[in-house]
Amino acid sequence: MTITFDSVDITTAPYVPRFIKHETVPERILSLMSLAREDGSVIIAEKYGVKHILLQGIIYGSTQSDLETKIDSFKELFSREAKDLDISWEAGTRRYVATCVSHKFNRDSFNISMCPWTADFIVPEGVGNSTAITALVHELNIDTLPHTGILTFEGSAEPRPVILLTVDSGWTNARGMSFENTDTGEKLVINTGWFGITIDDGDKFEIDCENKTVRWYHNGSWGGVSFGGVSPHFVIGENNYKIEAGDIIDQQYTEGDGGIAIYDTNIMYQSFTVPRSVADYKGISLKLKKNGTPPNNLVITILEDSDGTPDAGSPVANASFEIAPGDVATSDAWIFKNSTGFFGLDANKTYWIKATMTAGDVNNHFVWTCDYSGKYPRGSASIHPGWDFLFKLYYTGRVDTAPVQLLDVDYYKRYL
């Protein structure tokens, strides 16, 4: 066995350890909620606490003075805070960032040239890492989106990989991408629209799950980039993931099977808000069907709000769409359209989706699918405050052609 602390080998003279106890798992800390009028509790959160590593050995000197000099040097070594404690294990090395909290010497009066010692190290993070990086995926060619796959991790503690996506070609008009753990629903969306910049061939996006950071390589250098959502967590074993780029859903409501006719003066509105200001919205979907033969296109615009009602005089620039009668079937289906230009929306500001068609009648019209017991938390239908129309709002631009991407996933195996 090899043991080093701050790169100093402590397995040989003068330190000579007798044992190192590092196998014990850190204490698992549970947050419990008592059940009302029932026995027991339920777990609402859990995490691992600090890990303790115990060492014991004998320090030697050639004379009493030499021993005491070595003890002083030994004390200084173990006084260093948050240093690497490396332990050979399973044909590799486990690295713990550790601090010694107790360093004791049990020296009897007759111990002139040797002295037993003990040390208690804590690992505040509770886990250690392998010192060798594992290349889980390297240059997996992705030529269709969305792309799904499986990442399989090893170790005994939650893996925290570095995910690198390299853009090769085909990203015209795209201004962002997302990486999602579909097992947990945790999705991180990277957005370049804050800068009004589209993604170029050769760009890279790096998601560091250990440090919760995201970087963007653009025009030959690394820099920051806007991102939102949740940094995905992973488990030991298989994890299903999905990668998307452009046309990423921001707001949506998708449950319901009622419907309201749209024709002539029968104009419908749905309000919504977005959680953060973004300048690269591009697409919209409505769930629609048609009855008879609608005489004109369905026109969709996004309006600003005026005291809780749609402001017809304040349309959002570029946020307009048209759906031809031939695009719509006689049964409910999602109809997707992109605008001709990017449009921006401000965080926590109310907007309205307006759907209208000139002319038409009770027999010839579009029907916008509606939920009469709506649960969309950020808005409602204007026709009734308890209803919601079904819609999806997309941002991060769009991908015009099938893009080519190269995916790299590297990680250090983590151990309890």
Helices and strands as residue ranges (DSSP letters): E 3-5, E 8-9, E 17-21, E 28-34, E 41-48, E 51-60, H 64-78, E 83-89, E 92-105, E 114-123, E 128-142, E 147-153, E 162-169, E 176-181, E 186-191, G 193-195, E 204-208, E 213-218, E 221-223, E 226-229, E 237-245, E 248-253, E 258-262, E 268-272, E 278-291, E 298-306, E 309-323, G 325-327, E 333-345, E 351-356, E 365-371, E 388-389, E 391-395, E 404-415
